Amino acid sequence: MSGTRFAVWAPNASRVSVVGDFNHWDGRCHGMRLRRECGVWEIFLPGVRSGARYKYEIRDQDGRVVARERVWAQAHRTLARLNGKAQQGQESAP
C-alpha cells in the first residue's frame, strides 16, 4: 500500500495530529498514536503522495494548540526549499 509514514517527537504533548493538503488542514482527521516508551507520535496515511504539504498540530498539556513544521523541513527549506513537503519514500523521524 502506498502512502506516507509520519512521526514526530513530542513527549509532553497531550495530542498530536498531522494536518495538510490531504485533509484540508483539519486536526480532527488524523490523530496520531503515541509510542510512550520513546515519546514519538506516529501514523501511516495511505494515499498521501510525495509533495503533499503538511505540519503537525500539537496540543500541549495546558490544551494550547500549535502547528509546527518538521525540524528537518525547516533546515532544508533554506537549502532545497522543500517547505515541509512529503517526499517519495520519506520517513519523518525524530
C-alpha positions, -999 to 999 in steps of 0.1 A, spaced: 0 0 0 14 34 -10 13 63 14 34 83 38 45 75 74 46 105 97 64 106 131 74 134 154 90 135 188 67 154 212 68 135 246 50 162 266 21 166 241 -14 155 251 -24 151 214 -8 153 180 -23 153 146 -9 156 111 -26 183 90 -22 192 54 -35 194 19 -48 159 21 -72 166 50 -80 204 44 -57 212 74 -82 198 98 -66 185 130 -96 163 138 -90 140 109 -57 123 115 -48 120 152 -15 102 158 -8 74 182 19 78 210 47 54 215 51 61 252 85 44 255 102 70 233 78 100 231 72 96 194 38 101 178 32 83 146 7 75 118 7 60 83 -16 77 58 -25 56 27 -27 77 -4 -7 107 8 17 113 -21 51 129 -25 48 167 -25 19 169 0 22 200 22 18 193 60 25 203 95 20 188 129 -8 201 151 4 196 187 -18 201 218 2 207 249 -6 197 285 -25 230 290 -47 225 259 -29 251 237 -27 241 201 3 249 179 11 240 143 47 230 138 68 223 108 92 194 110 126 205 121 141 186 91 119 206 67 128 239 84 165 231 79 162 220 43 138 248 33 167 271 31 188 246 11 162 229 -11 131 250 -5 111 219 5 89 238 30 76 207 47 66 186 16 63 149 18 89 131 -3 86 97 -20 99 70 3 104 96 31 100 87 68 100 115 92 119 105 123 127 124 155 
